[in-house]
Amino acid sequence: MLSADATTDGSSTGEQLTEDEIFDVLSNRRRRYVIHALKRTEEPLDVSDLSTHVTAWELDVDPEEVTYEDRRNVYSTLQRTHLPKLEEKDIVDIDEDRNLVEPTTELESLEIYVEVLGSKEIPWSLYYIGLAGVAIALLSAVATGTPWFAGLSPIDVGIFTVTAFGMSSAVHYVVGRRAKLGNTDKPPELRKRG
């Protein structure tokens, strides 16, 4: 996700976005929705169509259900604030004469994942720490001959550990693909709603 040209002080060397610039761009939901929509298309998008999709996602309705009144504010803030900011960062090109927006190569090269956790979910990093803790505890129980575990061998623990981490990694990969901007019909942060 980050450029090799990004410097540690957050300044840009001129070619690609820095980590701070990427986080700044992604800090606004409407800009994330714009990026999601643009990553899903091969053609430039009309700003009206783009505002319709953003409004639909905000209201959690189908784009056909969005009225002019619903999208008027979104259209205005996209035109005045969000699209110019994305253009300034070289993420989009805006054709004002034709009212079109298209992704730049900078946007196409960004791989953006949005991990959205519900109140009962844990992040993958904690899951893997827990899984490693279980494997260590199991291996320790086998090594010390703890009752109920004495019948297992270290190879059994190894097979369990490799299988558990392998299956977890496969699930993490599938979930991660759904968390990538532009990979699903709705932005990742809306996947919990339907």
C-alpha positions as CSV (number, residue, x, y, z in Angstrom):
1,M,0.0,0.0,0.0
2,L,2.8,2.4,0.7
3,S,5.3,3.9,-1.8
4,A,9.0,3.0,-1.7
5,D,9.5,6.7,-2.3
6,A,7.8,7.8,1.0
7,T,10.2,9.3,3.5
8,T,10.1,8.6,7.2
9,D,9.2,12.2,8.1
10,G,6.0,12.0,6.1
11,S,7.2,14.2,3.2
12,S,6.9,13.0,-0.4
13,T,9.8,12.6,-2.8
14,G,7.5,13.7,-5.6
15,E,6.5,10.5,-7.2
16,Q,4.0,8.7,-5.0
17,L,1.9,9.3,-2.0
18,T,3.4,9.1,1.5
19,E,1.8,7.1,4.3
20,D,0.4,10.3,5.9
21,E,-1.1,11.4,2.6
22,I,-2.8,8.1,2.1
23,F,-4.2,8.1,5.6
24,D,-5.4,11.7,5.1
25,V,-7.2,10.8,1.9
26,L,-8.8,7.7,3.5
27,S,-9.9,9.6,6.6
28,N,-13.1,10.7,5.0
29,R,-15.9,8.2,4.2
30,R,-17.0,9.9,1.0
31,R,-13.5,9.9,-0.4
32,R,-13.2,6.1,0.5
33,Y,-16.5,5.6,-1.4
34,V,-15.2,7.5,-4.4
35,I,-12.1,5.4,-4.5
36,H,-14.1,2.3,-4.1
37,A,-16.4,3.3,-7.0
38,L,-13.4,4.2,-9.3
39,K,-11.5,1.0,-8.5
40,R,-14.6,-0.9,-9.8
41,T,-14.8,0.8,-13.2
42,E,-12.8,0.7,-16.4
43,E,-14.3,4.0,-17.7
44,P,-14.5,7.5,-16.4
45,L,-17.5,8.2,-14.2
46,D,-19.9,11.1,-14.5
47,V,-19.9,13.1,-11.3
48,S,-23.7,12.7,-11.1
49,D,-23.5,8.9,-11.3
50,L,-20.6,8.9,-8.8
51,S,-22.7,11.1,-6.3
52,T,-25.6,8.7,-6.8
53,H,-23.5,5.7,-5.8
54,V,-22.0,7.5,-2.8
55,T,-25.4,8.6,-1.7
56,A,-26.9,5.1,-2.1
57,W,-24.1,3.7,0.1
58,E,-24.6,6.4,2.7
59,L,-28.3,5.8,2.8
60,D,-28.0,2.0,2.4
61,V,-30.4,1.9,-0.6
62,D,-30.2,0.9,-4.2
63,P,-28.9,3.6,-6.5
64,E,-32.2,3.6,-8.4
65,E,-33.9,4.7,-5.1
66,V,-31.7,7.8,-4.7
67,T,-33.6,11.0,-5.4
68,Y,-32.2,14.3,-6.6
69,E,-32.8,15.8,-3.1
70,D,-30.9,12.9,-1.5
71,R,-27.8,13.3,-3.7
72,R,-27.7,17.1,-4.0
73,N,-25.5,17.6,-0.9
74,V,-23.2,14.7,-1.8
75,Y,-22.8,16.0,-5.4
76,S,-21.9,19.5,-4.0
77,T,-19.3,18.3,-1.5
78,L,-17.8,16.0,-4.0
79,Q,-17.4,18.9,-6.5
80,R,-16.2,21.5,-4.0
81,T,-14.1,19.4,-1.6
82,H,-13.4,15.7,-2.1
83,L,-12.7,15.5,-5.8
84,P,-10.3,18.5,-5.8
85,K,-8.5,16.9,-2.9
86,L,-8.2,13.6,-4.7
87,E,-7.0,15.4,-7.9
88,E,-4.4,17.4,-5.9
89,K,-3.0,14.1,-4.6
90,D,-3.0,12.8,-8.2
91,I,-5.5,10.0,-7.4
92,V,-8.1,11.2,-9.9
93,D,-8.3,13.2,-13.1
94,I,-11.2,15.5,-13.4
95,D,-12.6,16.6,-16.8
96,E,-14.6,19.6,-15.8
97,D,-15.9,20.2,-19.3
98,R,-17.5,16.8,-19.5
99,N,-18.1,16.4,-15.8
100,L,-16.1,13.2,-15.6
101,V,-13.8,11.7,-13.1
102,E,-11.3,8.9,-13.8
103,P,-8.7,7.1,-11.7
104,T,-5.0,7.8,-12.3
105,T,-2.2,5.2,-12.4
106,E,-1.5,6.3,-8.8
107,L,-5.0,5.1,-7.7
108,E,-4.7,1.9,-9.8
109,S,-1.4,1.1,-8.0
110,L,-2.8,1.5,-4.5
111,E,-4.0,-1.6,-2.7
112,I,-6.2,-0.4,0.0
113,Y,-7.7,-2.7,2.6
114,V,-10.3,-1.6,5.2
115,E,-10.7,-3.9,8.1
116,V,-14.0,-3.2,9.8
117,L,-14.6,-4.9,13.1
118,G,-17.9,-5.3,14.9
119,S,-18.1,-5.0,18.6
120,K,-17.7,-8.8,19.0
121,E,-14.9,-9.3,16.5
122,I,-11.2,-9.3,17.2
123,P,-8.5,-8.2,14.8
124,W,-6.6,-10.9,12.9
125,S,-3.3,-10.0,14.7
126,L,-4.8,-10.9,18.1
127,Y,-6.4,-14.0,16.6
128,Y,-2.9,-15.3,15.4
129,I,-1.4,-14.4,18.8
130,G,-4.1,-16.5,20.5
131,L,-3.6,-19.4,18.1
132,A,0.2,-19.3,18.7
133,G,-0.6,-19.3,22.5
134,V,-2.8,-22.4,22.2
135,A,-0.1,-24.2,20.2
136,I,2.6,-23.3,22.8
137,A,0.3,-24.4,25.6
138,L,-0.5,-27.7,23.8
139,L,3.1,-28.4,23.1
140,S,4.1,-27.7,26.7
141,A,1.3,-30.0,28.0
142,V,2.6,-32.8,25.7
143,A,6.2,-32.2,26.6
144,T,5.5,-32.3,30.4
145,G,3.2,-35.3,30.2
146,T,0.2,-33.5,31.5
147,P,-2.8,-35.9,31.9
148,W,-5.1,-36.1,28.8
149,F,-2.2,-34.8,26.6
150,A,0.3,-37.6,27.4
151,G,-1.0,-39.7,24.5
152,L,-0.1,-37.0,22.0
153,S,3.3,-36.7,20.4
154,P,5.1,-33.5,19.4
155,I,4.4,-34.4,15.8
156,D,0.7,-34.5,16.5
157,V,1.0,-30.9,17.9
158,G,3.0,-29.9,14.9
159,I,0.3,-31.3,12.5
160,F,-2.4,-29.5,14.5
161,T,-0.5,-26.2,14.5
162,V,0.3,-26.3,10.8
163,T,-3.3,-27.2,9.9
164,A,-4.7,-24.5,12.2
165,F,-2.5,-21.8,10.9
166,G,-3.0,-23.0,7.3
167,M,-6.7,-22.9,7.5
168,S,-6.7,-19.6,9.3
169,S,-4.5,-18.1,6.7
170,A,-6.8,-19.3,3.9
171,V,-9.9,-17.7,5.7
172,H,-7.9,-14.6,6.4
173,Y,-7.0,-14.3,2.6
174,V,-10.7,-14.7,1.6
175,V,-11.9,-12.1,4.2
176,G,-9.0,-9.8,3.2
177,R,-10.2,-9.8,-0.5
178,R,-13.6,-8.6,0.7
179,A,-11.9,-5.9,2.7
180,K,-10.1,-4.4,-0.4
181,L,-11.5,-1.2,-1.8
182,G,-13.0,-1.9,-5.2
183,N,-13.4,-5.7,-4.8
184,T,-17.1,-5.9,-3.9
185,D,-20.4,-4.2,-4.8
186,K,-20.5,-2.2,-1.7
187,P,-17.5,-0.6,0.2
188,P,-16.0,-2.9,2.9
189,E,-17.3,-0.8,5.7
190,L,-20.9,-1.5,4.5
191,R,-20.6,-5.3,4.3
192,K,-22.1,-5.7,7.8
193,R,-25.3,-4.0,6.8
194,G,-26.2,-6.3,4.0
